[in-house]
Amino acid sequence: MFKKSCIYPGSISSQRRNFSLPCVYLVRGPAMVSLLGTCHVLGKDITNDKVSVEVGKILPFDINSPCKIHVDLSKGGRAWLSDPSNAGTTIWQEIIQRIFIEKPRTILIIGESDTGKSTLATYIINLALKSAYTPAIVDGDVGQGDLAPPNAIGAAVVRDQITDLREINTHFFEFVGNINPLGFEDVIIKAIKNAVKEISSHCNLCIINTDGYILNKGIDYKVRLANELRADVVIHLGEASIFENFKTKFASSAILHGQPPCKTIKSKIERRKRRLSQFLRYISEDDEIKIITKELKNTKFVYKGIVYSKTCKDHYRSLKLGHRRRMRVRPRKLLYMFVGLGYREEIIGFGIITNVSSHRITIQTPIDNFNKIYLSSSKIEIIS
């Protein structure tokens, strides 16, 4: 079975607050928040409701009328009052006004890690739904994404307001095969373009969220992405110097700069837990998990967009995969690898390689029928 991370290990503290004046109350997960009174989170009305805050996630509770809040905090959770000038949604009002006046069809959000890109995307989605738009989101963060497991890109049309992008049911996947964009820039750009093409006919506003790789060579990568997507609006969150650097390289007037919310850096442990929980969402539904064995001669392998087939002659210690280029893979390198599973040209699910021989491969997955295996650089620990 898979080793699961414990997102809510039990409440260790509780806070009760009564608010009578407008303010922003920030809650960092893991936490459960219960409200009595009028309150909004990222444009969603949560009056007299309950909101779950995942580990490492910070949600701003915008309070504009008398409200009572009860917060159950688990280990690592925190809640505090903040100045509306550097937290909550008021910091993005100029950006929001510009968006809904100009009515763009595609919005690209860029910035360093932990600058509020996902939070802003959520806010735009909620306001778009309130204004009778049909919004869609493409999540291009292969390391800490919300719409797909690490190594992949997800896209979806959004029908209901949300407080976290992870509430969305993803409609379309693209597999990249790495959690670090460095060296995979071309693969990621192509995957994002495919996702936008797939989803754009079903929406009238498409928001593209991106990874935090923007320093040094990352700025050129984001400029290339913006140029190839031909985004109507690019929003940068973070340091003004990075924004100015991007602006000099991307010749478009539709570039907006936004203030990040009060910045709280996620620790390496939090990032690891969040990444593991996202892996497990797609491969550990116990009622559906199967052990599938495939003949290698009938299976295609895909890595960095290149399709390989098993050749007839193999070295006894490795599998030889053929294409115009050749790739030799040792079975032990494949063992416990997280993979995408495809049928024809579509990613239909994910799994873990549990055994490899010279003729067969075994995968633990909820998926029955697939004929392509998308390789990655990630392994998931499996314990008995």
Secondary structure, DSSP 4 states (H G I P E B T S, - for coil): -BPPP-S---EEEEEEEEE-S-EEEEEEBSEEEEEEE--EETTEE-TT-EEEE-BT-EEEEEE-S-EEEEEEEETT-EEEEE-TTSSSGGGGHHHHHHHHHH--SEEEEEESTTSSHHHHHHHHHHHHHHTT--EEEEE--TTT-SSS-TTEEEEEE--S--SSGGGS---EEEE-S-SS-TT-HHHHHHHHHHHHHHHHTT-SEEEEE--S--STHHHHHHHHHHHHHT-SEEEEES-HHHHHHHHHHS--S-EEEEPPPSP-PPPHHHHHHHHHHHHHHHH--TTT-EEEEEEGGG-EEEETTEEEEE-S---TTSEEEESSS-EEE-HHHHTTBEEEEEETTEEEEEEEEEEE-SSEEEEEES----SEEE--S-B--B--
